[in-house]
Amino acid sequence: MNSLSIQVTQEVFGEIKTSDGIQLVTKFTLTNPLGVKVQLITYGASITNVFVPNKKGDLRDVVLGFDDMAGYVKSENPYFGSTVGRVANRIAKGHFNLQGIEYQLAKNNGDNHLHGGNVGFDKVVWQAYAHRDGRITFTHSSPHMEEGYPGHLFVQVTYTLTDSSELIIDYRALADRPTPVNLTNHSYFNLAGHNAGSQQLLNHHILLSANQYTPVDSGQIPTGQLANVDGTVFDLRSETLLRDVIEKIPGGGYDHNFVINDSTIKFDNKLPLVAKIWHSESGRMLELFSDQPGCQIYTGNGFPADGSLVGKDGSIYSTHGGLAIEAQNFPDAVNQLCISSHIFQNLFFNQVKCIIALSSTSLVSNSDQISGGEISLNLIPSIFFLLSCYCPAIEIHCSIRELLIKHLPLCSVVSGE
């Protein structure tokens, strides 16, 4: 578990104009005894900076992002570091049927719905709670029919930085009726440094625990098949240098969902290993453990090549400048339950007799599995399975927010929506 050795500071990061007036955006900095530093903001419950030492002990920021709010609110922001939802990834034609009711969502990605719509969870200011042990919990309340989704949904995301340099992300949610929920974090990593560009990203090695992937059509919607990776550029089960495969991938890079195996390598004998990514020159390595059935790998193929995406320190982020690795449920799962019922059985929690909050466990790794004295940044999205309930016969006397807060340790509110 985390300890009081994690130092936490907070400051005003900026402000945003909304229909309710001016909202302040707070930044939190978490630092552990090894010097690893994670910075978070209340806008989008986002990760803005992750400083990790290389094998010589030199710190570098390894996630892409912006210096100020002006960058984060631009329409060109490709979800840098944000919590995306209510449903991450794509929903075909922005449409689904739930319990015989047709729902139409915004089409904000061609003819499809992407990452929660026009104003998803990445574009709102979350409330923040600073726990006494250094954890930071962000909460957001999404009203019924916001962006077209049914149900009032209350969401919390808790970030924990451990003494041994694991970043644990734990998601929980509670709804007052059935609704699709699929949250993930959309950080882009470049372990050589956020501004190292494509030449260094292509020097990353990747290993992914996946025997299958979900082929997609021209709109990046799964076709309904689960294809074996054998003999294809999607076979990342052994050490693969990105430079060796990137030009062979249809579309100019990865933007694909992989079907995650139940790896025998687990944290605390529970969360399976999803992926390893490492950069040999710096010695930095990222390991991802998660309870989710899928993992979207995206190599920044859509970043502009004209130098128009300007990030931190005036850095130009261009094609293949960063790698997003997103543990989540499958794209368009709400419309494709027939693909594999056992994979999607937790997409909805059927009608129950009371409002409940479900979450997966928050796990902490030990660093003994890392050899050679290298620092490991373990990003662990412990994403909830499904969080939706419906209580037609029960009169609810307290709000969803009040119910979920009962499950949180004592903490202090430091910023408001």
SVG drawing of the C-alpha trace seen along z (x, -y; Angstrom):
<svg xmlns="http://www.w3.org/2000/svg" viewBox="-42 -33 66 52">
<polyline fill="none" stroke="black" stroke-width="0.4" points="0.0,0.0 1.0,-3.6 2.7,-5.4 3.0,-8.9 6.4,-9.2 4.7,-10.4 4.9,-14.2 1.8,-16.1 1.6,-19.7 -1.1,-21.6 -1.4,-24.9 -3.7,-26.7 -3.0,-25.5 -5.4,-27.8 -9.1,-28.5 -11.8,-27.6 -14.9,-29.5 -18.1,-27.5 -21.8,-28.2 -21.7,-28.4 -18.9,-31.0 -15.2,-30.7 -13.9,-27.5 -10.4,-27.1 -8.3,-24.2 -6.0,-22.7 -2.7,-20.9 -1.4,-18.2 2.2,-17.0 2.9,-13.6 6.6,-12.8 8.1,-9.6 11.4,-9.0 13.0,-7.9 12.2,-11.2 9.5,-9.9 7.0,-12.7 3.4,-12.6 1.4,-15.7 -2.4,-15.8 -5.0,-18.4 -8.7,-18.6 -9.6,-19.3 -10.4,-15.9 -8.8,-14.2 -5.7,-14.3 -2.1,-13.2 0.0,-16.2 3.5,-15.1 5.4,-11.9 9.0,-12.4 11.0,-9.1 14.8,-8.7 16.9,-6.9 19.5,-4.3 21.9,-7.2 19.4,-8.8 18.5,-11.7 14.8,-12.7 12.7,-13.3 9.1,-13.9 7.8,-10.9 4.2,-11.9 3.0,-14.3 0.9,-17.3 0.6,-21.1 2.0,-23.8 -1.3,-25.5 -5.0,-25.4 -4.9,-27.1 -3.5,-23.9 -5.8,-21.5 -9.0,-23.3 -8.0,-23.5 -10.0,-21.3 -6.7,-19.9 -5.9,-18.3 -5.8,-14.5 -7.0,-13.7 -3.6,-14.1 -3.5,-12.4 -7.2,-12.6 -9.8,-10.3 -12.1,-9.5 -15.8,-8.4 -18.7,-7.8 -17.6,-5.3 -14.0,-5.3 -13.3,-4.4 -15.9,-4.2 -19.6,-3.5 -20.8,-2.8 -23.0,-5.5 -23.3,-6.9 -26.2,-4.5 -27.1,-1.7 -30.2,0.2 -30.5,0.9 -33.5,2.8 -35.5,2.0 -34.8,-1.7 -32.9,-3.4 -30.2,-5.9 -28.6,-8.3 -25.3,-9.9 -23.2,-12.7 -21.2,-11.7 -17.9,-13.4 -15.6,-11.1 -16.9,-10.9 -20.1,-8.9 -19.2,-7.5 -19.2,-8.4 -15.7,-8.7 -14.6,-9.0 -17.9,-10.1 -18.9,-12.7 -18.6,-16.4 -18.2,-17.1 -16.9,-13.9 -15.3,-13.5 -12.0,-14.8 -13.6,-18.3 -15.0,-18.9 -13.5,-20.1 -13.7,-17.3 -13.8,-17.7 -10.7,-16.6 -10.0,-15.0 -6.6,-14.8 -6.3,-11.7 -4.0,-11.8 -1.8,-9.0 -1.1,-11.0 -3.7,-9.5 -5.7,-11.9 -9.4,-11.1 -11.3,-12.9 -15.1,-12.8 -17.6,-13.8 -21.4,-13.6 -22.8,-13.0 -26.6,-13.7 -29.2,-11.5 -29.0,-11.9 -25.8,-13.9 -24.3,-13.4 -27.3,-11.1 -26.4,-8.5 -29.1,-7.1 -28.7,-7.3 -27.2,-9.6 -23.7,-8.4 -21.3,-9.3 -17.6,-8.5 -14.4,-8.5 -10.8,-8.0 -8.1,-7.6 -4.4,-8.0 -1.8,-6.4 1.9,-6.8 3.8,-4.2 7.3,-4.3 8.4,-1.8 7.3,-3.9 4.0,-2.3 1.1,-4.5 -2.1,-2.9 -5.3,-4.1 -8.5,-2.9 -11.9,-3.7 -15.3,-3.3 -18.8,-4.4 -22.4,-4.3 -25.5,-4.7 -29.2,-4.8 -30.2,-2.8 -28.4,-0.6 -25.9,-2.5 -22.8,-1.7 -19.6,-2.6 -16.0,-2.2 -13.3,-4.5 -9.6,-4.6 -6.7,-7.0 -5.4,-8.5 -1.8,-9.3 0.7,-9.2 4.1,-7.9 7.6,-8.4 10.1,-6.9 12.9,-8.8 11.2,-12.0 8.0,-13.7 9.8,-15.8 12.0,-13.0 9.8,-12.5 9.2,-9.6 12.8,-8.6 13.0,-7.7 9.5,-6.3 10.3,-3.9 13.3,-2.7 10.9,-1.4 10.3,2.3 6.9,3.7 5.6,7.0 1.8,7.5 -0.1,10.5 -2.6,11.0 -3.3,13.9 -6.1,12.1 -7.2,8.6 -10.4,7.1 -10.1,6.2 -11.8,3.0 -13.5,1.4 -12.6,-1.9 -14.3,-3.8 -12.2,-1.9 -15.3,0.0 -14.7,3.7 -16.1,6.1 -17.3,8.5 -14.5,11.0 -11.7,12.0 -8.6,12.6 -5.5,14.6 -2.3,12.5 -0.2,15.4 2.0,14.4 0.8,10.8 2.2,7.4 -0.3,7.7 1.7,10.5 3.5,8.6 3.8,11.6 7.6,11.5 9.9,8.6 9.2,6.3 11.0,3.1 8.4,0.6 10.7,-0.6 10.6,2.9 6.8,3.1 5.4,-0.5 5.4,-0.8 3.8,2.6 0.7,1.8 -2.4,0.8 -3.2,-2.9 0.4,-3.8 0.6,-2.5 -1.3,-0.9 -4.8,-2.0 -6.2,1.4 -7.8,3.2 -6.1,6.4 -7.8,9.3 -5.8,9.6 -4.8,13.1 -5.0,14.1 -1.3,13.9 0.4,16.1 2.4,13.0 0.3,11.1 0.6,8.5 -0.3,10.0 -1.6,13.0 -4.5,11.0 -4.0,8.4 -2.5,10.0 0.4,8.4 -1.0,6.7 2.1,5.2 5.7,4.2 7.3,1.2 10.9,0.2 13.5,-2.1 16.9,-0.5 19.0,-3.7 17.4,-5.3 16.7,-2.1 13.1,-3.2 10.4,-0.6 6.6,-0.7 4.6,2.3 0.9,2.4 -1.3,4.6 -5.1,4.5 -8.3,6.5 -9.8,5.3 -10.5,7.6 -9.0,5.3 -6.1,2.9 -6.1,0.2 -2.6,-0.5 -2.3,-3.8 1.0,-5.1 -0.1,-8.7 -0.7,-8.1 -3.1,-11.1 -0.7,-13.6 -0.3,-16.4 2.9,-16.4 2.9,-20.1 4.2,-21.1 0.9,-22.6 0.6,-20.5 2.7,-22.4 3.1,-20.9 5.1,-21.4 8.2,-23.6 7.3,-24.5 7.8,-21.0 6.4,-19.9 4.4,-16.6 4.2,-15.0 3.3,-11.6 4.4,-8.7 5.6,-11.1 3.8,-9.2 2.3,-5.8 -1.1,-5.5 -1.8,-2.2 -5.4,-2.1 -6.7,0.8 -10.5,0.9 -13.4,2.9 -13.7,3.4 -14.7,0.7 -18.4,0.7 -19.0,3.4 -22.5,2.0 -23.5,3.1 -21.4,6.2 -22.2,8.4 -22.4,11.4 -18.6,11.2 -17.9,13.0 -20.5,13.1 -18.0,14.1 -15.9,11.1 -18.8,8.7 -20.8,10.2 -19.8,7.3 -20.6,4.5 -24.0,4.1 -25.0,5.0 -28.6,6.3 -31.5,5.0 -30.8,5.3 -32.6,4.5 -30.5,1.6 -27.8,-0.9 -24.4,0.6 -20.9,-0.4 -18.6,2.1 -14.8,1.7 -11.9,3.9 -9.1,4.2 -6.3,1.6 -3.0,3.5 0.6,2.6 3.6,4.3 7.0,4.9 10.0,4.0 11.9,7.3 10.9,8.5 12.9,5.6 16.5,6.5 19.6,4.4 18.7,1.7 16.3,0.0 13.4,-2.1 10.0,-0.7 7.0,-2.9 4.0,-0.5 0.8,-2.0 -2.0,0.0 -5.5,-0.9 -7.7,1.2 -10.8,0.4 -14.2,1.3 -16.0,4.1 -19.5,2.6 -21.1,0.0 -24.8,-0.3 -27.9,0.5 -31.6,-0.1 -33.9,-0.1 -37.5,-0.7 -39.2,0.3 -36.9,-1.5 -37.3,-5.2 -33.8,-6.7 -33.4,-9.2 -29.9,-10.3 -27.9,-11.2 -25.6,-8.9 -22.7,-11.1 -23.6,-10.7 -23.8,-6.9 -20.4,-6.6 -18.7,-9.1 -19.6,-6.7 -17.1,-4.2 -14.2,-6.7 -11.7,-7.2 -11.8,-10.5 -10.5,-13.1 -10.7,-16.9 -12.3,-18.7 -9.7,-20.9 -11.5,-22.1 -15.1,-22.0 -16.9,-21.5"/>
</svg>
